[in-house]
Amino acid sequence: MAELFDYYRPSLAVKGIERRFPVRRIFCVGWNYLDHIQEMDRKLVPQPPVFMKPGDALLPNGGEIPFPSQTKNLHHEVELVVALQGGGLNIPVEEALDHVYGYGVGIDLTRRDLQENARQQGEPWETSKSFDYSAPVSMLRRASSIGHPAKGRIWLAVNGKLRQEADLKSMIRKPEELIAQISMYFELKPGDVIFTGTPAGVGPVKPGDHVTAGAERVGDIHIKVGGPGS
Ligand code: MN
C-alpha cells in the first residue's frame, strides 16, 4: 500500500533554489513554426491544436529512456517549455506572462508512425504523444532571473550532429498567446507546463542514440535512448 499512498509526484529542478517545481499537467501545442508546418506538408491553422501528456510522462532533467513499444519511428521535437506559477480561465494576453514561473527545454517525443495512423483514422493522439517518458524537460530557470526569452537559439543534436536549429522569435504564437488560448478551454493552474511547438528538422532516433538539446539563456538537456523496455 505504501506505493499507492506515496505515489510518484512529477517535479522539475529549478536553477538556484533547493525546492522543486511540482508539475501538474503537461499541455502541448502543434504547428507553431512555419518551417515545421512546411516540412510536414501541413497548412497554417488559425489556432494550433492543443493536446496533453500526463504529468508522469515527465522525465525530469533527461537521462535514459527505454525505447517505447509499438513504434518503428520515434521522433524528437525540441521545444521551449513554459512553467506556470498562476493560472485562471480566459487569461488576457497582456496578463499572461505574469503567470509564468520559468522556462525549460523539452523534447516532445512522438511515435510518428502511430500519429500518422491516428490522423488518417481520425483517432485520438494519446498513444502517439502521451506515453511513458515522452516528456523529457530540463531544469527550469526562473523568469525572475532570465526574463521572458522572446528570441534566442533553440537547437537539438543527435549523436553530436545538429538536426534542429531555429530562433525562438520564429514562433508563430508567443508563449503569452498560447497561455491565453489554452485558458479559453482549461482553467490553468500553478504547476501546469506548456510545450510550445517545434521547429523544422524533426526526425527519428534509435536505441543507443544520444540526444542533446538546448535554448539560449534557458538551458539544455541530454537523453540517451535505451533498448526496448520490458
Ligand atoms: Mn511537439
Boltz pocket constraint, residues with backbone or C-beta under 6 A from the ligand:
constraints:
  - pocket:
      binder: B
      contacts: [[A, 28], [A, 29], [A, 30], [A, 77], [A, 79], [A, 108], [A, 195], [A, 197], [A, 198]]
      max_distance: 6.0
